[in-house]
Amino acid sequence: MTAKQHAAPVPAAGKRVTLPRALSKRGFCSRTQAEALIRAGRVAVDGRVETNIEAWVDLDTAVLTLDGAAIAAEAPVYLMLNKPRGLVTTRHDPEGRPTVYDCLKDVPAAHLSPVGRLDKASEGLLIFTNDTVFAQALLDPQTHLPKTYHVQIDRHADDAFLTALRAGVVHEGERLAVVRASLLREGERNAWLEIVLDEGRNRHIRRMLEVLGAECLRLIRIAIGTLPLGDLDKGAVRALTDAEVAMLKRQMRR
């Protein structure tokens, strides 16, 4: 780090954030994209070009420009996608696999990001937004916003299995638990469960089932909070209504 790029002291109070975070919070671009623009000398703060990605700015009052033009935040966008199986939740995949952004080709907003992830083999409700404050609150474990899944396993789910699932497991030193688990229906060789989580660790449900000797055949997220996936077609996208966004925000504040 050069003398000109030394880190500024962290401010004690106020709505001051680092410059990349300011661009992200205003919904203009992601923090990674912002860092590249700043390093390239394309971003100015109050008329002065700033190349230090650790510079602090006032989120409410700073005048930010890109190549001399005022940086204007996009209008907030909130979408839901019924994610099909086989897509990875990333914008660019180094292995060239199809991604969830293939379903968003006709959506004009440029800086939409998924709120959380569903792994390649998982399906169902995935929210996209350019509202970073909303996204962070939705992911914050302190909100304990429940996520509901329908899960098919390769065995019957007797009382002992469900009791063990509800009790939680330890996998690779990490404690994994559910809020609720119940049997939906059974076939000759498999069963469908409804599982509710209020946190989302990596491969959370699959790891729990593995410990209990069951294989996850399908995993579908059907609701976030009280927002249901509903009858949205697989691979289809729709905007959340104002009422749905307000409902999620109320639930996150509880």
C-alpha positions, 0 to 999 in steps of 0.5 A: 500500500502506497503513502497515498493509499493509506487506510483512513481511520475508522470514524467513530459515529455517523453514516460513514462507510467505505467508498465501495460500500457507499456505491453498493448501498446506493444500489449502483453496483456491487462492492467488487465492481466498485473497487475496480472502478475506484482503482481505475480512477473513474470515481470522484467524491465531492469533485475529487478523484479517489483511488483509495478503496478504503476511503470513508465517505458520508453515505447521505451527503457525499456527491459521487461521480463516475467519469464525471457523471453523477452516480444515480442509484437504480430504483429498488428491484425485488424479484423472485425466481423459481430456480430450476435444478442444475443451475449454480447461484453465481453470475459467472461460473469458471466451469461454464455451467448454466447459472441462475442469471440465465433466467434473468436475461430479460430483466433490465436492472443491471446490479441484481444479486441473489439473496443467499444461495441454493446449491446446484441440485436444489430448487425453488424460491430465490430472491434477487434485489439491488437493495443491499440493505434489504438483502443484508437484513434478510440474510442476518441470522439475528432476524431468524426469518424462517425458510421452508423446504420440501425435501424428498429422501430415499427412505421412510421417515419413522418416528425415530428418524423424525425425532433425531432430525428435530434433535439436531446433529453435529457434522464435522464439528458444527452443530446443525439444527432445524426449527421444525420437521414433519412428514408430508407423505410417503411412498414405497421407498421414499418420503417427503418432509417439510423442514423449516430452518431459521439459519442457512449453513452450507448444505445444511439440510443435506448434511443433516440427512447424511448424518442420519443415514438418508440421501436427499433426492430433491430439495425445494425451498417453498417459502421465505418467511410468509412469502410463498413460492406459489405456482410460479413456473420453474425458471420463471421470474416475477416482481414482488409486490409492494405488499410482499416487500413490506411484509418481509421487512416487517418480519425481519424487524421482529 
